[in-house]
């Protein structure tokens, strides 16, 4: 069995780049977009973050779902 806890962040007070960068190990940061414009912005931000190097040896993994318009960021070794 897998249990997941989801916490929502206020889009008005949360920077997208910091939201992606602060993804904890073993968790997912999911950006659910309301429009194709938001989806494009979230995708671009996630791929920009993916190119950054982390001090702990983890790398960012980006998953896209263009039908549901979601961008997911997670960490991998």
N, CA, C, O and CB atoms as a CASP TS submission, in Angstrom:
PFRMAT TS
TARGET T0000
AUTHOR 0000-0000-0000
METHOD Language model
MODEL 1
PARENT N/A
ATOM      1  N   UNK     1       0.847  -1.173   0.000  1.00  0.00           N
ATOM      2  CA  UNK     1       0.000   0.000   0.000  1.00  0.00           C
ATOM      3  C   UNK     1       0.889   1.230   0.000  1.00  0.00           C
ATOM      4  O   UNK     1       1.910   1.272   0.686  1.00  0.00           O
ATOM      5  CB  UNK     1      -0.962   0.001   1.215  1.00  0.00           C
ATOM      6  N   UNK     2       0.495   2.225  -0.770  1.00  0.00           N
ATOM      7  CA  UNK     2       1.203   3.502  -0.800  1.00  0.00           C
ATOM      8  C   UNK     2       0.260   4.592  -0.354  1.00  0.00           C
ATOM      9  O   UNK     2      -0.872   4.689  -0.829  1.00  0.00           O
ATOM     10  CB  UNK     2       1.764   3.805  -2.211  1.00  0.00           C
ATOM     11  N   UNK     3       0.727   5.397   0.548  1.00  0.00           N
ATOM     12  CA  UNK     3      -0.068   6.522   1.024  1.00  0.00           C
ATOM     13  C   UNK     3       0.612   7.810   0.580  1.00  0.00           C
ATOM     14  O   UNK     3       1.829   7.950   0.694  1.00  0.00           O
ATOM     15  CB  UNK     3      -0.237   6.481   2.577  1.00  0.00           C
ATOM     16  N   UNK     4      -0.160   8.723   0.087  1.00  0.00           N
ATOM     17  CA  UNK     4       0.397   9.999  -0.358  1.00  0.00           C
ATOM     18  C   UNK     4      -0.332  11.138   0.338  1.00  0.00           C
ATOM     19  O   UNK     4      -1.551  11.109   0.507  1.00  0.00           O
ATOM     20  CB  UNK     4       0.294  10.145  -1.900  1.00  0.00           C
ATOM     21  N   UNK     5       0.423  12.117   0.728  1.00  0.00           N
ATOM     22  CA  UNK     5      -0.157  13.321   1.314  1.00  0.00           C
ATOM     23  C   UNK     5       0.099  14.471   0.347  1.00  0.00           C
ATOM     24  O   UNK     5       1.232  14.703  -0.075  1.00  0.00           O
ATOM     25  CB  UNK     5       0.448  13.623   2.738  1.00  0.00           C
ATOM     26  N   UNK     6      -0.948  15.172   0.008  1.00  0.00           N
ATOM     27  CA  UNK     6      -0.843  16.268  -0.952  1.00  0.00           C
ATOM     28  C   UNK     6      -1.148  17.569  -0.227  1.00  0.00           C
ATOM     29  O   UNK     6      -2.152  17.686   0.477  1.00  0.00           O
ATOM     30  CB  UNK     6      -1.811  16.060  -2.164  1.00  0.00           C
ATOM     31  N   UNK     7      -0.269  18.541  -0.409  1.00  0.00           N
ATOM     32  CA  UNK     7      -0.458  19.870   0.167  1.00  0.00           C
ATOM     33  C   UNK     7      -0.531  20.859  -0.982  1.00  0.00           C
ATOM     34  O   UNK     7       0.313  20.846  -1.879  1.00  0.00           O
ATOM     35  CB  UNK     7       0.697  20.241   1.168  1.00  0.00           C
ATOM     36  N   UNK     8      -1.530  21.707  -0.953  1.00  0.00           N
ATOM     37  CA  UNK     8      -1.660  22.709  -2.000  1.00  0.00           C
ATOM     38  C   UNK     8      -1.003  24.008  -1.558  1.00  0.00           C
ATOM     39  O   UNK     8      -1.052  24.381  -0.386  1.00  0.00           O
ATOM     40  CB  UNK     8      -3.140  22.944  -2.353  1.00  0.00           C
ATOM     41  N   UNK     9      -0.388  24.686  -2.518  1.00  0.00           N
ATOM     42  CA  UNK     9       0.268  25.960  -2.279  1.00  0.00           C
ATOM     43  C   UNK     9      -0.497  27.051  -3.015  1.00  0.00           C
ATOM     44  O   UNK     9      -1.036  26.815  -4.097  1.00  0.00           O
ATOM     45  CB  UNK     9       1.753  25.918  -2.730  1.00  0.00           C
ATOM     46  N   UNK    10      -0.545  28.233  -2.436  1.00  0.00           N
ATOM     47  CA  UNK    10      -1.220  29.369  -3.071  1.00  0.00           C
ATOM     48  C   UNK    10      -0.355  29.859  -4.232  1.00  0.00           C
ATOM     49  O   UNK    10       0.799  30.241  -4.036  1.00  0.00           O
ATOM     50  CB  UNK    10      -1.484  30.526  -2.039  1.00  0.00           C
ATOM     51  N   UNK    11      -0.906  29.847  -5.415  1.00  0.00           N
ATOM     52  CA  UNK    11      -0.154  30.256  -6.607  1.00  0.00           C
ATOM     53  C   UNK    11       0.251  31.723  -6.544  1.00  0.00           C
ATOM     54  O   UNK    11       1.269  32.110  -7.118  1.00  0.00           O
ATOM     55  CB  UNK    11      -0.981  30.004  -7.864  1.00  0.00           C
ATOM     56  N   UNK    12      -0.522  32.529  -5.862  1.00  0.00           N
ATOM     57  CA  UNK    12      -0.246  33.962  -5.797  1.00  0.00           C
ATOM     58  C   UNK    12       0.976  34.264  -4.934  1.00  0.00           C
ATOM     59  O   UNK    12       1.664  35.259  -5.163  1.00  0.00           O
ATOM     60  CB  UNK    12      -1.459  34.705  -5.254  1.00  0.00           C
ATOM     61  N   UNK    13       1.251  33.421  -3.952  1.00  0.00           N
ATOM     62  CA  UNK    13       2.338  33.700  -3.008  1.00  0.00           C
ATOM     63  C   UNK    13       3.528  32.751  -3.162  1.00  0.00           C
ATOM     64  O   UNK    13       4.509  32.877  -2.429  1.00  0.00           O
ATOM     65  CB  UNK    13       1.816  33.620  -1.595  1.00  0.00           C
ATOM     66  N   UNK    14       3.458  31.820  -4.087  1.00  0.00           N
ATOM     67  CA  UNK    14       4.514  30.835  -4.267  1.00  0.00           C
ATOM     68  C   UNK    14       5.159  31.012  -5.638  1.00  0.00           C
ATOM     69  O   UNK    14       4.476  30.991  -6.662  1.00  0.00           O
ATOM     70  CB  UNK    14       3.959  29.404  -4.108  1.00  0.00           C
ATOM     71  N   UNK    15       6.490  31.189  -5.651  1.00  0.00           N
ATOM     72  CA  UNK    15       7.199  31.265  -6.929  1.00  0.00           C
ATOM     73  C   UNK    15       7.342  29.861  -7.497  1.00  0.00           C
ATOM     74  O   UNK    15       7.680  28.920  -6.778  1.00  0.00           O
ATOM     75  CB  UNK    15       8.596  31.939  -6.763  1.00  0.00           C
ATOM     76  N   UNK    16       7.086  29.731  -8.774  1.00  0.00           N
ATOM     77  CA  UNK    16       7.128  28.429  -9.438  1.00  0.00           C
ATOM     78  C   UNK    16       8.516  27.793  -9.351  1.00  0.00           C
ATOM     79  O   UNK    16       8.640  26.588  -9.135  1.00  0.00           O
ATOM     80  CB  UNK    16       6.712  28.572 -10.900  1.00  0.00           C
ATOM     81  N   UNK    17       9.554  28.608  -9.521  1.00  0.00           N
ATOM     82  CA  UNK    17      10.912  28.057  -9.460  1.00  0.00           C
ATOM     83  C   UNK    17      11.233  27.524  -8.065  1.00  0.00           C
ATOM     84  O   UNK    17      11.833  26.457  -7.935  1.00  0.00           O
ATOM     85  CB  UNK    17      11.939  29.124  -9.861  1.00  0.00           C
ATOM     86  N   UNK    18      10.845  28.248  -7.033  1.00  0.00           N
ATOM     87  CA  UNK    18      11.104  27.786  -5.669  1.00  0.00           C
ATOM     88  C   UNK    18      10.273  26.556  -5.333  1.00  0.00           C
ATOM     89  O   UNK    18      10.737  25.672  -4.613  1.00  0.00           O
ATOM     90  CB  UNK    18      10.814  28.901  -4.666  1.00  0.00           C
ATOM     91  N   UNK    19       9.057  26.491  -5.845  1.00  0.00           N
ATOM     92  CA  UNK    19       8.209  25.326  -5.642  1.00  0.00           C
ATOM     93  C   UNK    19       8.898  24.076  -6.197  1.00  0.00           C
ATOM     94  O   UNK    19       8.905  23.030  -5.548  1.00  0.00           O
ATOM     95  CB  UNK    19       6.829  25.533  -6.312  1.00  0.00           C
ATOM     96  N   UNK    20       9.474  24.184  -7.389  1.00  0.00           N
ATOM     97  CA  UNK    20      10.169  23.048  -8.006  1.00  0.00           C
ATOM     98  C   UNK    20      11.464  22.722  -7.268  1.00  0.00           C
ATOM     99  O   UNK    20      11.748  21.556  -6.993  1.00  0.00           O
ATOM    100  CB  UNK    20      10.469  23.343  -9.479  1.00  0.00           C
ATOM    101  N   UNK    21      12.245  23.749  -6.947  1.00  0.00           N
ATOM    102  CA  UNK    21      13.525  23.529  -6.265  1.00  0.00           C
ATOM    103  C   UNK    21      13.359  22.890  -4.894  1.00  0.00           C
ATOM    104  O   UNK    21      14.225  22.131  -4.461  1.00  0.00           O
ATOM    105  CB  UNK    21      14.263  24.837  -6.120  1.00  0.00           C
ATOM    106  N   UNK    22      12.280  23.179  -4.214  1.00  0.00           N
ATOM    107  CA  UNK    22      12.064  22.686  -2.855  1.00  0.00           C
ATOM    108  C   UNK    22      11.350  21.338  -2.809  1.00  0.00           C
ATOM    109  O   UNK    22      10.787  20.970  -1.778  1.00  0.00           O
ATOM    110  CB  UNK    22      11.272  23.695  -2.074  1.00  0.00           C
ATOM    111  N   UNK    23      11.369  20.613  -3.899  1.00  0.00           N
ATOM    112  CA  UNK    23      10.776  19.275  -3.910  1.00  0.00           C
ATOM    113  C   UNK    23      11.574  18.374  -2.975  1.00  0.00           C
ATOM    114  O   UNK    23      12.775  18.196  -3.181  1.00  0.00           O
ATOM    115  CB  UNK    23      10.742  18.684  -5.356  1.00  0.00           C
ATOM    116  N   UNK    24      10.938  17.801  -1.951  1.00  0.00           N
ATOM    117  CA  UNK    24      11.675  16.920  -1.046  1.00  0.00           C
ATOM    118  C   UNK    24      11.924  15.543  -1.666  1.00  0.00           C
ATOM    119  O   UNK    24      11.212  15.117  -2.576  1.00  0.00           O
ATOM    120  CB  UNK    24      10.915  16.766   0.268  1.00  0.00           C
ATOM    121  N   UNK    25      12.945  14.861  -1.155  1.00  0.00           N
ATOM    122  CA  UNK    25      13.256  13.514  -1.607  1.00  0.00           C
ATOM    123  C   UNK    25      12.069  12.606  -1.287  1.00  0.00           C
ATOM    124  O   UNK    25      11.555  12.625  -0.169  1.00  0.00           O
ATOM    125  CB  UNK    25      14.565  12.985  -0.941  1.00  0.00           C
ATOM    126  N   UNK    26      11.640  11.818  -2.257  1.00  0.00           N
ATOM    127  CA  UNK    26      10.531  10.896  -2.061  1.00  0.00           C
ATOM    128  C   UNK    26       9.158  11.517  -2.252  1.00  0.00           C
ATOM    129  O   UNK    26       8.143  10.861  -2.019  1.00  0.00           O
ATOM    130  CB  UNK    26      10.612  10.316  -0.707  1.00  0.00           C
ATOM    131  N   UNK    27       9.118  12.783  -2.675  1.00  0.00           N
ATOM    132  CA  UNK    27       7.838  13.467  -2.879  1.00  0.00           C
ATOM    133  C   UNK    27       7.739  13.945  -4.324  1.00  0.00           C
ATOM    134  O   UNK    27       8.725  13.952  -5.061  1.00  0.00           O
ATOM    135  CB  UNK    27       7.683  14.662  -1.897  1.00  0.00           C
ATOM    136  N   UNK    28       6.546  14.337  -4.707  1.00  0.00           N
ATOM    137  CA  UNK    28       6.284  14.877  -6.037  1.00  0.00           C
ATOM    138  C   UNK    28       5.786  16.310  -5.908  1.00  0.00           C
ATOM    139  O   UNK    28       5.001  16.623  -5.013  1.00  0.00           O
ATOM    140  CB  UNK    28       5.254  14.003  -6.800  1.00  0.00           C
ATOM    141  N   UNK    29       6.237  17.162  -6.787  1.00  0.00           N
ATOM    142  CA  UNK    29       5.685  18.505  -6.903  1.00  0.00           C
ATOM    143  C   UNK    29       4.885  18.533  -8.199  1.00  0.00           C
ATOM    144  O   UNK    29       5.451  18.428  -9.287  1.00  0.00           O
ATOM    145  CB  UNK    29       6.816  19.614  -6.886  1.00  0.00           C
ATOM    146  N   UNK    30       3.580  18.673  -8.082  1.00  0.00           N
ATOM    147  CA  UNK    30       2.696  18.612  -9.243  1.00  0.00           C
ATOM    148  C   UNK    30       2.096  19.983  -9.496  1.00  0.00           C
ATOM    149  O   UNK    30       1.538  20.607  -8.593  1.00  0.00           O
ATOM    150  CB  UNK    30       1.582  17.561  -9.039  1.00  0.00           C
ATOM    151  N   UNK    31       2.215  20.446 -10.731  1.00  0.00           N
ATOM    152  CA  UNK    31       1.628  21.714 -11.147  1.00  0.00           C
ATOM    153  C   UNK    31       0.459  21.404 -12.071  1.00  0.00           C
ATOM    154  O   UNK    31       0.654  20.989 -13.214  1.00  0.00           O
ATOM    155  CB  UNK    31       2.685  22.635 -11.853  1.00  0.00           C
ATOM    156  N   UNK    32      -0.759  21.607 -11.572  1.00  0.00           N
ATOM    157  CA  UNK    32      -1.964  21.396 -12.377  1.00  0.00           C
ATOM    158  C   UNK    32      -2.329  22.719 -13.030  1.00  0.00           C
ATOM    159  O   UNK    32      -2.610  23.702 -12.344  1.00  0.00           O
ATOM    160  CB  UNK    32      -3.151  20.849 -11.507  1.00  0.00           C
ATOM    161  N   UNK    33      -2.326  22.742 -14.340  1.00  0.00           N
ATOM    162  CA  UNK    33      -2.496  23.994 -15.084  1.00  0.00           C
ATOM    163  C   UNK    33      -3.925  24.124 -15.614  1.00  0.00           C
ATOM    164  O   UNK    33      -4.554  23.139 -16.001  1.00  0.00           O
ATOM    165  CB  UNK    33      -1.491  24.068 -16.248  1.00  0.00           C
ATOM    166  N   UNK    34      -4.418  25.360 -15.622  1.00  0.00           N
ATOM    167  CA  UNK    34      -5.768  25.648 -16.097  1.00  0.00           C
ATOM    168  C   UNK    34      -5.809  26.005 -17.579  1.00  0.00           C
ATOM    169  O   UNK    34      -6.876  25.990 -18.192  1.00  0.00           O
ATOM    170  CB  UNK    34      -6.361  26.773 -15.292  1.00  0.00           C
ATOM    171  N   UNK    35      -4.650  26.327 -18.156  1.00  0.00           N
ATOM    172  CA  UNK    35      -4.628  26.703 -19.567  1.00  0.00           C
ATOM    173  C   UNK    35      -3.335  26.210 -20.200  1.00  0.00           C
ATOM    174  O   UNK    35      -2.400  25.817 -19.504  1.00  0.00           O
ATOM    175  CB  UNK    35      -4.769  28.239 -19.737  1.00  0.00           C
ATOM    176  N   UNK    36      -3.294  26.235 -21.519  1.00  0.00           N
ATOM    177  CA  UNK    36      -2.094  25.807 -22.245  1.00  0.00           C
ATOM    178  C   UNK    36      -0.952  26.778 -21.976  1.00  0.00           C
ATOM    179  O   UNK    36       0.215  26.386 -22.004  1.00  0.00           O
ATOM    180  CB  UNK    36      -2.373  25.710 -23.766  1.00  0.00           C
ATOM    181  N   UNK    37      -1.273  28.023 -21.720  1.00  0.00           N
ATOM    182  CA  UNK    37      -0.248  29.030 -21.405  1.00  0.00           C
ATOM    183  C   UNK    37       0.416  28.705 -20.070  1.00  0.00           C
ATOM    184  O   UNK    37       1.641  28.766 -19.957  1.00  0.00           O
ATOM    185  CB  UNK    37      -0.867  30.452 -21.364  1.00  0.00           C
ATOM    186  N   UNK    38      -0.381  28.361 -19.058  1.00  0.00           N
ATOM    187  CA  UNK    38       0.162  27.964 -17.761  1.00  0.00           C
ATOM    188  C   UNK    38       0.994  26.690 -17.901  1.00  0.00           C
ATOM    189  O   UNK    38       2.060  26.569 -17.296  1.00  0.00           O
ATOM    190  CB  UNK    38      -0.974  27.754 -16.739  1.00  0.00           C
ATOM    191  N   UNK    39       0.505  25.747 -18.696  1.00  0.00           N
ATOM    192  CA  UNK    39       1.218  24.495 -18.917  1.00  0.00           C
ATOM    193  C   UNK    39       2.591  24.768 -19.540  1.00  0.00           C
ATOM    194  O   UNK    39       3.588  24.172 -19.134  1.00  0.00           O
ATOM    195  CB  UNK    39       0.391  23.556 -19.822  1.00  0.00           C
ATOM    196  N   UNK    40       2.638  25.651 -20.505  1.00  0.00           N
ATOM    197  CA  UNK    40       3.913  26.011 -21.137  1.00  0.00           C
ATOM    198  C   UNK    40       4.869  26.659 -20.162  1.00  0.00           C
ATOM    199  O   UNK    40       6.065  26.368 -20.178  1.00  0.00           O
ATOM    200  CB  UNK    40       3.678  26.942 -22.304  1.00  0.00           C
ATOM    201  N   UNK    41       4.360  27.529 -19.317  1.00  0.00           N
ATOM    202  CA  UNK    41       5.191  28.193 -18.313  1.00  0.00           C
ATOM    203  C   UNK    41       5.730  27.187 -17.298  1.00  0.00           C
ATOM    204  O   UNK    41       6.910  27.223 -16.947  1.00  0.00           O
ATOM    205  CB  UNK    41       4.389  29.290 -17.596  1.00  0.00           C
ATOM    206  N   UNK    42       4.871  26.298 -16.832  1.00  0.00           N
ATOM    207  CA  UNK    42       5.286  25.282 -15.861  1.00  0.00           C
ATOM    208  C   UNK    42       6.308  24.333 -16.480  1.00  0.00           C
ATOM    209  O   UNK    42       7.280  23.959 -15.823  1.00  0.00           O
ATOM    210  CB  UNK    42       4.065  24.490 -15.351  1.00  0.00           C
ATOM    211  N   UNK    43       6.100  23.947 -17.722  1.00  0.00           N
ATOM    212  CA  UNK    43       7.034  23.053 -18.417  1.00  0.00           C
ATOM    213  C   UNK    43       8.405  23.713 -18.569  1.00  0.00           C
ATOM    214  O   UNK    43       9.429  23.088 -18.296  1.00  0.00           O
ATOM    215  CB  UNK    43       6.475  22.661 -19.804  1.00  0.00           C
ATOM    216  N   UNK    44       8.425  24.964 -19.000  1.00  0.00           N
ATOM    217  CA  UNK    44       9.684  25.691 -19.165  1.00  0.00           C
ATOM    218  C   UNK    44      10.419  25.826 -17.840  1.00  0.00           C
ATOM    219  O   UNK    44      11.629  25.612 -17.773  1.00  0.00           O
ATOM    220  CB  UNK    44       9.427  27.073 -19.763  1.00  0.00           C
ATOM    221  N   UNK    45       9.693  26.179 -16.789  1.00  0.00           N
ATOM    222  CA  UNK    45      10.299  26.319 -15.463  1.00  0.00           C
ATOM    223  C   UNK    45      10.878  24.994 -14.986  1.00  0.00           C
ATOM    224  O   UNK    45      11.996  24.954 -14.473  1.00  0.00           O
ATOM    225  CB  UNK    45       9.269  26.835 -14.453  1.00  0.00           C
ATOM    226  N   UNK    46      10.130  23.920 -15.151  1.00  0.00           N
ATOM    227  CA  UNK    46      10.596  22.600 -14.703  1.00  0.00           C
ATOM    228  C   UNK    46      11.857  22.186 -15.449  1.00  0.00           C
ATOM    229  O   UNK    46      12.785  21.665 -14.830  1.00  0.00           O
ATOM    230  CB  UNK    46       9.496  21.543 -14.904  1.00  0.00           C
ATOM    231  N   UNK    47      11.919  22.400 -16.744  1.00  0.00           N
ATOM    232  CA  UNK    47      13.115  22.029 -17.501  1.00  0.00           C
ATOM    233  C   UNK    47      14.303  22.925 -17.165  1.00  0.00           C
ATOM    234  O   UNK    47      15.446  22.470 -17.206  1.00  0.00           O
ATOM    235  CB  UNK    47      12.830  22.092 -18.996  1.00  0.00           C
ATOM    236  N   UNK    48      14.055  24.185 -16.835  1.00  0.00           N
ATOM    237  CA  UNK    48      15.145  25.059 -16.387  1.00  0.00           C
ATOM    238  C   UNK    48      15.709  24.567 -15.061  1.00  0.00           C
ATOM    239  O   UNK    48      16.925  24.557 -14.873  1.00  0.00           O
ATOM    240  CB  UNK    48      14.656  26.516 -16.250  1.00  0.00           C
ATOM    241  N   UNK    49      14.847  24.164 -14.149  1.00  0.00           N
ATOM    242  CA  UNK    49      15.274  23.639 -12.853  1.00  0.00           C
ATOM    243  C   UNK    49      16.022  22.320 -13.052  1.00  0.00           C
ATOM    244  O   UNK    49      17.001  22.050 -12.356  1.00  0.00           O
ATOM    245  CB  UNK    49      14.054  23.440 -11.909  1.00  0.00           C
ATOM    246  N   UNK    50      15.573  21.512 -13.985  1.00  0.00           N
ATOM    247  CA  UNK    50      16.189  20.200 -14.236  1.00  0.00           C
ATOM    248  C   UNK    50      17.669  20.331 -14.582  1.00  0.00           C
ATOM    249  O   UNK    50      18.458  19.442 -14.262  1.00  0.00           O
ATOM    250  CB  UNK    50      15.454  19.476 -15.371  1.00  0.00           C
ATOM    251  N   UNK    51      18.047  21.406 -15.219  1.00  0.00           N
ATOM    252  CA  UNK    51      19.446  21.585 -15.628  1.00  0.00           C
ATOM    253  C   UNK    51      20.342  22.037 -14.466  1.00  0.00           C
ATOM    254  O   UNK    51      21.564  22.055 -14.606  1.00  0.00           O
ATOM    255  CB  UNK    51      19.527  22.603 -16.763  1.00  0.00           C
ATOM    256  N   UNK    52      19.751  22.399 -13.329  1.00  0.00           N
ATOM    257  CA  UNK    52      20.537  22.840 -12.181  1.00  0.00           C
ATOM    258  C   UNK    52      21.154  21.642 -11.454  1.00  0.00           C
ATOM    259  O   UNK    52      20.581  20.553 -11.432  1.00  0.00           O
ATOM    260  CB  UNK    52      19.661  23.659 -11.214  1.00  0.00           C
ATOM    261  N   UNK    53      22.318  21.859 -10.866  1.00  0.00           N
ATOM    262  CA  UNK    53      23.009  20.807 -10.117  1.00  0.00           C
ATOM    263  C   UNK    53      22.696  20.972  -8.632  1.00  0.00           C
ATOM    264  O   UNK    53      22.755  22.078  -8.095  1.00  0.00           O
ATOM    265  CB  UNK    53      24.552  20.854 -10.369  1.00  0.00           C
ATOM    266  N   UNK    54      22.364  19.858  -7.974  1.00  0.00           N
ATOM    267  CA  UNK    54      22.068  19.859  -6.540  1.00  0.00           C
ATOM    268  C   UNK    54      23.284  19.384  -5.754  1.00  0.00           C
ATOM    269  O   UNK    54      24.086  18.596  -6.254  1.00  0.00           O
ATOM    270  CB  UNK    54      20.846  18.964  -6.233  1.00  0.00           C
ATOM    271  N   UNK    55      23.417  19.865  -4.528  1.00  0.00           N
ATOM    272  CA  UNK    55      24.543  19.488  -3.671  1.00  0.00           C
ATOM    273  C   UNK    55      24.417  18.078  -3.111  1.00  0.00           C
ATOM    274  O   UNK    55      25.426  17.469  -2.756  1.00  0.00           O
ATOM    275  CB  UNK    55      24.670  20.467  -2.535  1.00  0.00           C
ATOM    276  N   UNK    56      23.197  17.543  -3.022  1.00  0.00           N
ATOM    277  CA  UNK    56      22.993  16.239  -2.389  1.00  0.00           C
ATOM    278  C   UNK    56      23.107  15.053  -3.352  1.00  0.00           C
ATOM    279  O   UNK    56      22.894  13.911  -2.945  1.00  0.00           O
ATOM    280  CB  UNK    56      21.647  16.211  -1.737  1.00  0.00           C
ATOM    281  N   UNK    57      23.437  15.306  -4.610  1.00  0.00           N
ATOM    282  CA  UNK    57      23.630  14.228  -5.567  1.00  0.00           C
ATOM    283  C   UNK    57      22.367  13.798  -6.299  1.00  0.00           C
ATOM    284  O   UNK    57      22.448  12.982  -7.217  1.00  0.00           O
ATOM    285  CB  UNK    57      24.202  13.061  -4.872  1.00  0.00           C
ATOM    286  N   UNK    58      21.215  14.315  -5.926  1.00  0.00           N
ATOM    287  CA  UNK    58      19.970  13.989  -6.611  1.00  0.00           C
ATOM    288  C   UNK    58      19.827  14.844  -7.870  1.00  0.00           C
ATOM    289  O   UNK    58      20.406  15.926  -7.974  1.00  0.00           O
ATOM    290  CB  UNK    58      18.760  14.199  -5.672  1.00  0.00           C
ATOM    291  N   UNK    59      19.056  14.342  -8.810  1.00  0.00           N
ATOM    292  CA  UNK    59      18.744  15.077 -10.034  1.00  0.00           C
ATOM    293  C   UNK    59      17.239  15.221 -10.126  1.00  0.00           C
ATOM    294  O   UNK    59      16.486  14.388  -9.622  1.00  0.00           O
ATOM    295  CB  UNK    59      19.317  14.359 -11.298  1.00  0.00           C
ATOM    296  N   UNK    60      16.817  16.286 -10.774  1.00  0.00           N
ATOM    297  CA  UNK    60      15.391  16.517 -10.976  1.00  0.00           C
ATOM    298  C   UNK    60      14.889  15.670 -12.146  1.00  0.00           C
ATOM    299  O   UNK    60      15.564  15.534 -13.166  1.00  0.00           O
ATOM    300  CB  UNK    60      15.109  18.019 -11.231  1.00  0.00           C
ATOM    301  N   UNK    61      13.712  15.112 -11.981  1.00  0.00           N
ATOM    302  CA  UNK    61      13.041  14.368 -13.044  1.00  0.00           C
ATOM    303  C   UNK    61      11.743  15.101 -13.362  1.00  0.00           C
ATOM    304  O   UNK    61      10.987  15.445 -12.452  1.00  0.00           O
ATOM    305  CB  UNK    61      12.769  12.870 -12.626  1.00  0.00           C
ATOM    306  N   UNK    62      11.483  15.340 -14.623  1.00  0.00           N
ATOM    307  CA  UNK    62      10.290  16.075 -15.055  1.00  0.00           C
ATOM    308  C   UNK    62       9.393  15.137 -15.853  1.00  0.00           C
ATOM    309  O   UNK    62       9.853  14.463 -16.775  1.00  0.00           O
ATOM    310  CB  UNK    62      10.675  17.328 -15.904  1.00  0.00           C
ATOM    311  N   UNK    63       8.116  15.096 -15.497  1.00  0.00           N
ATOM    312  CA  UNK    63       7.121  14.306 -16.222  1.00  0.00           C
ATOM    313  C   UNK    63       6.007  15.232 -16.682  1.00  0.00           C
ATOM    314  O   UNK    63       5.540  16.082 -15.924  1.00  0.00           O
ATOM    315  CB  UNK    63       6.555  13.154 -15.336  1.00  0.00           C
ATOM    316  N   UNK    64       5.592  15.062 -17.912  1.00  0.00           N
ATOM    317  CA  UNK    64       4.544  15.906 -18.498  1.00  0.00           C
ATOM    318  C   UNK    64       3.326  15.068 -18.861  1.00  0.00           C
ATOM    319  O   UNK    64       3.453  13.928 -19.306  1.00  0.00           O
ATOM    320  CB  UNK    64       5.072  16.643 -19.745  1.00  0.00           C
ATOM    321  N   UNK    65       2.153  15.643 -18.667  1.00  0.00           N
ATOM    322  CA  UNK    65       0.905  15.044 -19.142  1.00  0.00           C
ATOM    323  C   UNK    65       0.135  16.158 -19.834  1.00  0.00           C
ATOM    324  O   UNK    65      -0.522  16.974 -19.186  1.00  0.00           O
ATOM    325  CB  UNK    65       0.063  14.391 -17.957  1.00  0.00           C
ATOM    326  N   UNK    66       0.224  16.182 -21.162  1.00  0.00           N
ATOM    327  CA  UNK    66      -0.400  17.277 -21.911  1.00  0.00           C
ATOM    328  C   UNK    66      -1.919  17.176 -21.947  1.00  0.00           C
ATOM    329  O   UNK    66      -2.591  18.184 -22.163  1.00  0.00           O
ATOM    330  CB  UNK    66       0.134  17.304 -23.322  1.00  0.00           C
ATOM    331  N   UNK    67      -2.474  15.991 -21.742  1.00  0.00           N
ATOM    332  CA  UNK    67      -3.928  15.843 -21.726  1.00  0.00           C
ATOM    333  C   UNK    67      -4.503  16.433 -20.430  1.00  0.00           C
ATOM    334  O   UNK    67      -5.450  17.219 -20.465  1.00  0.00           O
ATOM    335  CB  UNK    67      -4.326  14.347 -21.867  1.00  0.00           C
ATOM    336  N   UNK    68      -3.924  16.049 -19.295  1.00  0.00           N
ATOM    337  CA  UNK    68      -4.379  16.566 -17.999  1.00  0.00           C
ATOM    338  C   UNK    68      -3.757  17.927 -17.688  1.00  0.00           C
ATOM    339  O   UNK    68      -4.124  18.559 -16.698  1.00  0.00           O
ATOM    340  CB  UNK    68      -4.039  15.572 -16.883  1.00  0.00           C
ATOM    341  N   UNK    69      -2.828  18.382 -18.514  1.00  0.00           N
ATOM    342  CA  UNK    69      -2.095  19.629 -18.338  1.00  0.00           C
ATOM    343  C   UNK    69      -1.430  19.691 -16.964  1.00  0.00           C
ATOM    344  O   UNK    69      -1.630  20.638 -16.204  1.00  0.00           O
ATOM    345  CB  UNK    69      -3.032  20.823 -18.524  1.00  0.00           C
ATOM    346  N   UNK    70      -0.630  18.656 -16.659  1.00  0.00           N
ATOM    347  CA  UNK    70       0.125  18.626 -15.414  1.00  0.00           C
ATOM    348  C   UNK    70       1.612  18.454 -15.713  1.00  0.00           C
ATOM    349  O   UNK    70       2.008  17.765 -16.652  1.00  0.00           O
ATOM    350  CB  UNK    70      -0.379  17.491 -14.495  1.00  0.00           C
ATOM    351  N   UNK    71       2.415  19.107 -14.878  1.00  0.00           N
ATOM    352  CA  UNK    71       3.862  18.975 -14.906  1.00  0.00           C
ATOM    353  C   UNK    71       4.267  18.486 -13.526  1.00  0.00           C
ATOM    354  O   UNK    71       3.905  19.094 -12.518  1.00  0.00           O
ATOM    355  CB  UNK    71       4.580  20.336 -15.288  1.00  0.00           C
ATOM    356  N   UNK    72       5.025  17.377 -13.475  1.00  0.00           N
ATOM    357  CA  UNK    72       5.415  16.792 -12.201  1.00  0.00           C
ATOM    358  C   UNK    72       6.942  16.803 -12.093  1.00  0.00           C
ATOM    359  O   UNK    72       7.647  16.411 -13.024  1.00  0.00           O
ATOM    360  CB  UNK    72       4.855  15.344 -12.058  1.00  0.00           C
ATOM    361  N   UNK    73       7.433  17.256 -10.945  1.00  0.00           N
ATOM    362  CA  UNK    73       8.859  17.267 -10.660  1.00  0.00           C
ATOM    363  C   UNK    73       9.116  16.343  -9.483  1.00  0.00           C
ATOM    364  O   UNK    73       8.435  16.420  -8.460  1.00  0.00           O
ATOM    365  CB  UNK    73       9.369  18.708 -10.365  1.00  0.00           C
ATOM    366  N   UNK    74      10.107  15.467  -9.634  1.00  0.00           N
ATOM    367  CA  UNK    74      10.513  14.586  -8.545  1.00  0.00           C
ATOM    368  C   UNK    74      12.037  14.512  -8.558  1.00  0.00           C
ATOM    369  O   UNK    74      12.685  15.095  -9.427  1.00  0.00           O
ATOM    370  CB  UNK    74       9.868  13.156  -8.684  1.00  0.00           C
ATOM    371  N   UNK    75      12.605  13.797  -7.594  1.00  0.00           N
ATOM    372  CA  UNK    75      14.049  13.647  -7.494  1.00  0.00           C
ATOM    373  C   UNK    75      14.440  12.206  -7.719  1.00  0.00           C
ATOM    374  O   UNK    75      13.716  11.290  -7.330  1.00  0.00           O
ATOM    375  CB  UNK    75      14.555  14.130  -6.137  1.00  0.00           C
ATOM    376  N   UNK    76      15.585  12.004  -8.346  1.00  0.00           N
ATOM    377  CA  UNK    76      16.114  10.667  -8.607  1.00  0.00           C
ATOM    378  C   UNK    76      17.616  10.687  -8.396  1.00  0.00           C
ATOM    379  O   UNK    76      18.250  11.733  -8.534  1.00  0.00           O
ATOM    380  CB  UNK    76      15.764  10.190 -10.046  1.00  0.00           C
ATOM    381  N   UNK    77      18.177   9.562  -8.070  1.00  0.00           N
ATOM    382  CA  UNK    77      19.641   9.463  -7.889  1.00  0.00           C
ATOM    383  C   UNK    77      20.327   9.313  -9.204  1.00  0.00           C
ATOM    384  O   UNK    77      21.553   9.215  -9.253  1.00  0.00           O
ATOM    385  CB  UNK    77      20.010   8.294  -6.986  1.00  0.00           C
TER
END
